[in-house]
Structure formats: C-alpha cells, structure tokens
Amino acid sequence: MGVSLVEKNVSPDFWRGKRVLLTGHTGFKGSWLSLWLQSMGSTLRGIAIEPSTTPALFDVAHVAEGMEHRVVDIRDFAAIKAQMQEFQPEIVIHLAAQPLVLYSYQEPIETYATNVMGTIHVLEASRRAGSVKVLINVTTDKCYENHEWVWGYRENEPMGGYDPYSSSKGCSELVTSAYRCSFFERAGIGLASARAGNVIGGGDWSVDRLIPDILRALEADMPLIIRSPRAVRPWQHVLEPLSGYLMLAEALYAERQKYSSAWNFGPDDEDAKPVQWVVEKVTGKWGSNTFSIQSSGKNQHEANCLKLDISKAKSQLGWKPTWNLDQALEKVVAWHKNWLSGSDMRSLCEQQIAAYQSDVKASNISIDENIYELSTNP
Ligand SMILES: NC(=O)c1ccc[n+]([C@@H]2O[C@H](COP(=O)([O-])OP(=O)(O)OC[C@H]3O[C@@H](n4cnc5c(N)ncnc54)[C@H](O)[C@@H]3O)[C@@H](O)[C@H]2O)c1
C-alpha cells in the first residue's frame, strides 16, 4: 500500500461541464481529443475545415455526434472571432494546422498562412471573447533550431526550422510568447504552448507519415517506400501528448501565471528510435513475412536526429509517459485490424482511452509503492 498517493492523471471531474473550444477537431489528434473530452462530459465545440483524408478518424469514429461541429477556416479572422463570441469558451486548445513537412515545401504560403496567421487569429479572437481563462497552442518538436545532436531539446532552447512547416511552428511559438507578454498576462489568461513528438495511433491516414505508409503497404501487400530509414524520432502514442495537454490545461486553470510557458511532451529517451526499427516492429506485430522496404532516394531535407527533454513536464506537472513505443505499436496494429474487420471504432477508441487512463493510474500506484518501500527501508 502506498503513502501520500497523489494521482497525476487527467481529472474527468475537472472537465465535466467545462466549455472547451478545440481547433482542428476533424484531424487525427483532434478526433482523439474530442472523443476523450466527450467521454468526460465537456461542452465541446470544434472549428476546423473538413477532414483532408478518406477515410478519416473523424468520420470512422462518428466524432461529430458528441459535439458542436463547425466548418471554419482559421485564416478567416472574422469567422473565428464570431465563433469565439458566440460560444464563449473557458478553455481553448489550438490544434488546427497544416502539419506536413513535405507538403510545406510544395505550399509554403498556405503553410505559413495557416500555422502563423491562423494562430494569431485564434489568439486574438480568444482575448477579445472575454470568456477565455486558458489557451494551449499545440506546436511541435520540430520548432527547435535543430543541431542534429544526441541530446533532447529543452523548452528554453532557441526556435528555428529548416523547412517551412518547422519554421512556421517556430514562428507560432514566437507569436505565442509575444501575445503572452503583451496581452494575456495582463488579462489574467493562462497561455501555454505544447511541443510533442511524432505521434502514432489508430486512425491516422495522412500522407507521408510513417505508420499510415506502413499500414497502407501491408494492406496492399506492396513494398514500403521510406525516405530516411536511419532518421531518429521521438515516437509516442497519441494519447500521451493529449494527456499532457489536458493536465497542462487543468494546471493553468488553477494557477495561470505559474504554468504559462512552453512544455515538451515527448517519450522517454529509449523510445526515440530509428524509422527502420519502427517498420520492423509493426510488420512483426502485423504478422507479415513477405514485406520489403525500398528507399525513396529523392529526399527533401528533414532532420536526422530529434529528441525532446521532458524533465520539466515530469517535475512540474507530474506528467510522464505511460505506454512505451512497443505498447503504442501494439495498440495501433490492434486498432487497424479492428477497423479492417468492421468493428465499432468509436467504441474501440473509447476503450483505448479508458485503458490508457487506467494504466496511468496503475503506474502512479506502483511509483507510490516504490516511494513507500524506500521510506520504510532506509
Ligand atoms: N501528428 C504528429 O505527429 C504531430 C506531431 C507534433 C505536432 N503535431 C501538431 O498537432 C496538431 C494536429 O496534428 P494532426 O496530426 O492531428 O494533423 P491533421 O492534419 O490530422 O489535423 C489538422 C487539423 O487542422 C485542420 N486545419 C488545417 N488547415 C485548416 C484551416 N485553414 N482552417 C481550419 N482548420 C484547418 C484540419 O481540418 C484538421 O482538423 C498540428 O498543430 C500539428 O502541427 C502533430
């Protein structure tokens, strides 16, 4: 039995009845987060453009059924302002973005317009709404100036970005910082940014992302074409950073000034793994032995080594990774096989969310037991 059990977990009691506005709710992370918030009883409105893939998790899991779904372009400030005025959210979580590195080389103007001006529109509309207490801007691990070194980036390191996507997210961070100093601090609104690693999970059908590419190749029994087999990325299940965003919003709500800053939510260091390792694990779990890999050979520049230091979230928020990469890949393969066999995917997502929360709880108890052991056996 543990002593002084302080659970570090998302608190459904906190979220019940809260008015939450989510941008990007039709996307991969947004759909999972919408389902999680719905399961806790939040009053939820999402603003985004329609899903960009077919199939899309938003449709497959019937996400719109438990929330107010609004189709709005974040490049249209008047429309965003009208949504905020009408809905009067207390908490805003900003996920909407053009999130793909390769596409950003093809469409840099669209990428900057969405990721930089779009963020400014959300921040400006939030401060004018008069109801917002907490805003979280979701950026990325790629916002850091990348030195290709082996250490994880810390929150106080410089912003950068070689490609338009990474740089647009670095810009979004700088905008957030300026809005915090110029407006939000004075208005008593908590404003944080969140930088996560490469997220994986069931229901991602994006182009040029590793897990969707592997699953498409496995389904079609075709060779997999990959860009950079040796590139190292901080992989994590989508529920990991989402739990971080939710815990951060709860902390900000309680103490706005203390938590208004930037936060990394990455995996433990051993789960920053090369692309090739992930490919082999997924194909093993899928049960394929006819799989072959080809290198694409025509690579745009992408970072080779990228890791996040998560000491701050661990020590100040009590957040920590729960599912390691192997468990995360297990969940992804199980999700996808269920989808192929026609299961109810909304219910499967809800089961995985519940399983995640119960695993967080179990890992908190085991940490607490270790503390107890130490304190009783000096
Ligand atoms: N998936 C990852 O590995 C990863 C890693 C780090 C950070 N992120 C960040 O997390 C967020 C969500 O990413 P995702 O993987 O769910 O991407 P996604 O492409 O699945 O979803 C993007 C969402 O943004 C919306 N959107 C795009 N352009 C818009 C516009 N002009 N107006 C309104 N809505 C618009 C889309 O409709 C969708 O709802 C993004 O900010 C992304 O940069 C993702």
The ligand as an ORCA input file, in Angstrom:
! r2SCAN-3c Opt
* xyz 0 1
  N       0.825     14.121    -35.882
  C       2.015     14.400    -35.375
  O       2.927     13.550    -35.354
  C       2.278     15.743    -34.751
  C       3.490     15.929    -34.044
  C       3.740     17.152    -33.449
  C       2.803     18.165    -33.550
  N       1.644     17.977    -34.258
  C       0.681     19.091    -34.315
  O      -0.566     18.652    -33.784
  C      -1.629     19.329    -34.470
  C      -2.611     18.326    -35.046
  O      -1.927     17.484    -35.955
  P      -2.627     16.221    -36.630
  O      -1.580     15.183    -36.739
  O      -3.872     15.913    -35.950
  O      -2.915     16.801    -38.092
  P      -4.197     16.598    -39.056
  O      -3.773     17.012    -40.419
  O      -4.769     15.246    -38.878
  O      -5.238     17.656    -38.499
  C      -5.090     19.028    -38.751
  C      -6.385     19.729    -38.382
  O      -6.249     21.112    -38.722
  C      -7.357     21.482    -39.531
  N      -6.989     22.552    -40.458
  C      -5.991     22.562    -41.372
  N      -5.994     23.723    -42.044
  C      -7.028     24.463    -41.517
  C      -7.548     25.740    -41.773
  N      -7.022     26.545    -42.710
  N      -8.606     26.170    -41.052
  C      -9.176     25.377    -40.105
  N      -8.714     24.155    -39.806
  C      -7.658     23.713    -40.516
  C      -7.755     20.224    -40.274
  O      -9.073     20.332    -40.761
  C      -7.609     19.207    -39.154
  O      -8.751     19.264    -38.347
  C      -0.975     20.215    -35.515
  O      -0.844     21.514    -34.988
  C       0.378     19.577    -35.721
  O       1.330     20.503    -36.187
  C       1.364     16.776    -34.850
*
